[in-house]
Amino acid sequence: KEQAGSARKRLMLLHGIAMFLVFAGGMGLGAVTGAISEENGFASWIWFKMGIWVAVGALPALPYRSPKLAAAIFLMTPVLVAFAGWVAGGFLPLTR
């Protein structure tokens, strides 16, 4: 833990910045596509994606707290990302 101090801080900083950019881009895209509007609020699938976004945002901190879960977290990340794509209908073009 002592050796990873400086590098870990930089990595977490970059992770936070990237998460913010993904969030801002997603909200902008939602507004442009009409999934977010003043009349209707958020589309229901956006709530699921925001929950997944929070979970993926917390994943890098968990192996540091509990190294035994590192392998499970490594496998869970792509599953959560794939689920987020499925929730938004992102795989519909692949099935046509």
C-alpha positions in Angstrom: 0.0 0.0 0.0 2.8 2.4 0.8 4.5 1.9 -2.7 1.2 2.5 -4.5 0.5 5.8 -2.8 1.5 8.3 -5.5 0.6 6.2 -8.5 -2.7 5.2 -7.0 -3.7 8.8 -6.3 -2.9 9.8 -9.9 -4.9 6.8 -11.2 -7.9 7.6 -9.0 -7.7 11.2 -10.2 -7.8 10.1 -13.8 -10.6 7.7 -13.1 -12.7 10.5 -11.5 -12.1 12.8 -14.4 -13.0 10.1 -16.9 -16.2 9.2 -14.9 -17.2 12.9 -14.9 -16.6 13.1 -18.7 -18.7 10.0 -19.3 -21.5 11.3 -17.1 -21.5 14.7 -18.7 -21.4 13.1 -22.2 -24.2 10.7 -21.3 -26.4 13.5 -20.0 -25.7 15.6 -23.1 -26.5 12.7 -25.4 -29.7 11.9 -23.4 -30.8 15.5 -23.9 -30.1 15.5 -27.6 -31.8 12.2 -28.2 -34.9 13.2 -26.2 -34.3 10.5 -23.5 -34.1 13.4 -21.0 -36.6 16.2 -21.4 -38.3 18.8 -19.2 -41.7 17.4 -19.9 -41.0 13.7 -19.3 -37.9 13.8 -17.1 -35.5 10.8 -17.4 -36.4 7.8 -19.4 -36.6 4.7 -17.1 -33.5 3.0 -18.5 -31.4 6.1 -17.6 -31.9 5.4 -13.9 -30.5 1.9 -14.4 -27.6 3.2 -16.3 -26.9 5.8 -13.6 -26.9 3.0 -11.0 -24.5 0.9 -13.0 -22.3 4.0 -13.5 -22.1 4.5 -9.8 -21.2 0.8 -9.3 -18.5 0.9 -12.0 -17.2 4.1 -10.4 -16.8 2.4 -7.0 -15.2 -0.8 -8.4 -11.5 0.5 -8.4 -11.6 1.3 -4.7 -12.8 -2.2 -3.7 -9.7 -4.3 -4.4 -7.6 -1.9 -2.4 -10.0 -2.3 0.6 -10.4 -6.1 0.1 -7.8 -7.7 -2.1 -9.6 -11.1 -1.9 -12.4 -9.7 -4.1 -10.0 -8.4 -6.8 -10.6 -11.4 -9.2 -14.4 -11.2 -8.8 -14.3 -7.4 -9.4 -12.1 -7.9 -12.5 -14.8 -10.3 -13.9 -17.8 -8.2 -12.7 -16.7 -5.0 -14.5 -17.3 -6.3 -18.1 -20.6 -7.9 -17.0 -21.8 -4.5 -15.6 -20.7 -2.7 -18.7 -22.4 -5.2 -21.0 -25.6 -5.0 -18.9 -25.5 -1.2 -19.2 -25.4 -1.6 -23.0 -28.2 -4.0 -23.0 -30.4 -1.8 -20.7 -30.2 1.1 -23.2 -30.9 -1.1 -26.2 -27.3 -0.8 -27.4 -27.2 -4.4 -28.7 -30.4 -4.1 -30.8 -28.4 -3.2 -34.0 -26.3 -6.3 -33.5 -29.4 -8.6 -33.5 -30.8 -7.3 -36.8 
